[in-house]
Amino acid sequence: MYELQVEGMTCGGCVRSVTKSVQSVDGGAKVDVDLPSKKVRVETQASLDAVKAAISDAGYDVTAGAAV
């Protein structure tokens, strides 16, 4: 599982966009977004770098990420 700090999310549409971007890398990924704290927890088989790249490609800044 990874926990990332993702800046630029402001609404439910952003949550859906981030979720879809992660699931484009791993269709079975579980994504939990806490919008107020801008934390995204991802349970996936994909690498941390792949998840960060997918979120960045969707237009959001990943300012921190780590395996938890």
Buried (B, 14 or more C-beta within 10 A) or exposed (E): EBBBBBEBBEEEEBBEBBBEBBBBBBEEBEBEBEBEEBBBBBEBEBEBEBBBBBBEEBEBEBEEBEEE
